[in-house]
Amino acid sequence: MIVSESELIDAVARDRAAGQTIAFANGCFDVLHVGHVRYVQGAAAEADRLIVAVNDDRSVEILKGRGRPVVPAADRAEVVASLRGVHYVIVFPDTNVERLLNLLKPDVHCKGTDYTVETVPERASVAAYGGRTAIVGDPKNHATQDLVARIRRQGPNLEPRTQNPEPI
């Protein structure tokens, strides 16, 4: 379910009152691929409820550069919300999730395998309120930027791939 910040605060309070644990994952999720799905599935396994924070269009452009996102935030949020294990999706305007983490205080902050627990920028904030950081998903050999570049390069001549000899 796609929710506003105030709706999410209320939902988290209800879930906590019911004894549910909360996991939190975030990202741009522009041109959803298998790496995103595996990251979300891994995050969902960390708690009873999963919040996924999706960067808004302005923050994606700041983080990823001109020409991104390819898919608008409302569409990205709807696709992420349809994934099994996702309970709440919020579109957020910040370039990092520290504000949301401090507001919601999820039990687990999940990051992908391109991080280690020690390199997660928000790890100190999460530890300060008593949460933990988890690294989830498969090895980072799927990148939206590579997929977008491949699509732009091959355009209408894009052939389906049955094997991935190179990471995309």
C-alpha positions in Angstrom: 0.0 0.0 0.0 1.4 3.4 -1.0 1.1 5.8 2.0 1.8 9.3 3.0 4.3 10.1 5.8 1.5 10.6 8.4 -0.3 7.4 7.3 2.9 5.5 7.6 3.6 6.9 11.2 0.1 5.7 12.2 0.5 2.3 10.5 3.8 1.7 12.2 2.3 2.6 15.6 -0.5 0.2 15.0 1.8 -2.6 13.9 4.1 -2.1 16.9 1.1 -2.1 19.3 0.2 -5.5 17.7 3.7 -6.8 18.4 4.9 -6.7 14.8 8.6 -6.0 14.0 9.4 -3.5 11.3 12.0 -3.7 8.5 12.9 -0.7 6.2 14.5 -0.8 2.8 15.0 2.1 0.3 16.1 2.9 -3.1 15.3 4.6 -6.5 13.9 1.4 -8.0 14.1 2.9 -11.5 13.6 0.2 -14.1 12.9 -2.6 -11.7 15.1 -5.7 -12.2 15.9 -9.0 -10.5 18.4 -7.4 -8.1 15.7 -5.1 -6.8 13.3 -8.0 -6.3 15.9 -10.1 -4.4 16.8 -7.0 -2.2 13.1 -6.5 -1.3 12.6 -10.2 -0.7 15.7 -10.3 1.6 14.4 -7.2 3.5 11.0 -8.8 3.9 12.5 -11.8 5.6 14.0 -9.6 8.3 10.8 -8.6 10.1 7.0 -9.0 10.2 6.3 -5.8 8.2 8.3 -4.2 5.4 8.4 -0.5 4.6 10.0 0.4 1.3 11.0 4.1 0.7 11.2 5.1 -2.9 13.2 8.2 -3.9 11.1 10.9 -5.6 12.0 12.1 -9.1 14.1 15.1 -8.0 16.2 13.1 -5.5 16.8 10.4 -8.2 18.1 13.0 -10.6 20.4 14.4 -7.9 21.7 10.9 -7.0 21.8 9.3 -10.5 22.2 12.3 -12.9 20.5 13.9 -15.7 18.0 11.7 -17.6 17.0 9.7 -14.5 14.7 8.5 -13.4 13.4 6.8 -16.5 10.1 5.8 -14.7 8.2 8.4 -12.7 8.0 8.1 -8.9 4.3 7.2 -8.8 4.8 4.3 -11.2 7.9 3.1 -9.4 6.1 3.1 -6.1 3.1 1.2 -7.6 5.4 -1.5 -9.0 7.3 -1.8 -5.7 4.0 -2.0 -3.7 3.0 -5.0 -5.9 6.0 -7.1 -4.7 5.3 -9.9 -2.3 6.4 -9.0 1.2 6.0 -5.2 0.9 3.5 -3.8 3.3 4.0 0.0 2.9 5.6 2.1 0.3 6.4 5.8 0.7 7.8 8.2 -1.9 10.3 10.5 -0.1 12.1 13.7 -1.2 15.4 13.3 0.6 18.7 12.1 -0.9 19.2 9.8 2.1 16.8 8.1 4.5 18.2 9.3 7.8 15.2 11.5 8.5 12.7 8.7 7.9 14.8 6.2 9.9 14.8 8.6 12.9 11.1 9.3 12.5 10.0 5.7 12.2 12.7 3.8 14.1 12.4 0.5 12.3 13.8 -2.5 14.0 15.9 -3.3 11.0 17.4 -1.1 8.3 18.1 -3.2 5.2 20.7 -2.3 2.6 21.9 -4.1 -0.5 25.1 -6.1 -0.9 26.9 -3.1 -2.4 27.3 -2.2 1.3 28.8 -3.8 4.4 27.3 -3.0 7.8 30.3 -0.7 8.4 29.7 1.3 5.2 26.0 2.0 5.6 25.8 5.8 6.0 22.9 5.7 8.4 24.3 2.9 10.6 25.1 5.2 13.5 21.6 6.7 13.6 20.0 3.2 13.5 22.3 2.0 16.3 21.6 5.1 18.4 17.9 4.3 18.6 18.5 0.6 19.2 17.9 -0.8 15.7 20.1 -3.0 13.7 21.5 -2.9 10.1 21.2 -5.9 7.8 22.8 -6.5 4.4 20.3 -8.4 2.2 19.9 -9.5 -1.4 22.1 -11.1 -4.0 25.6 -10.0 -5.0 25.4 -6.5 -6.7 25.8 -7.6 -10.3 22.6 -5.9 -11.5 22.6 -2.2 -12.1 19.8 -0.1 -13.5 22.4 2.3 -15.1 23.8 -0.7 -17.1 20.4 -1.8 -18.2 19.4 1.7 -19.3 22.6 2.1 -21.2 22.1 -1.3 -22.9 18.6 -0.3 -23.9 19.7 3.1 -25.2 22.6 1.5 -27.1 20.6 -1.3 -28.8 17.3 0.6 -29.0 14.9 -1.1 -31.4 17.4 -3.9 -32.0 17.4 -5.1 -28.4 17.5 -8.9 -28.4 16.3 -10.9 -25.4 19.1 -12.5 -23.4 18.7 -16.1 -22.2 22.0 -15.9 -20.3 23.9 -13.1 -18.7 27.5 -13.4 -19.8 28.1 -9.9 -18.5 26.3 -8.1 -15.6 23.5 -5.9 -16.5 
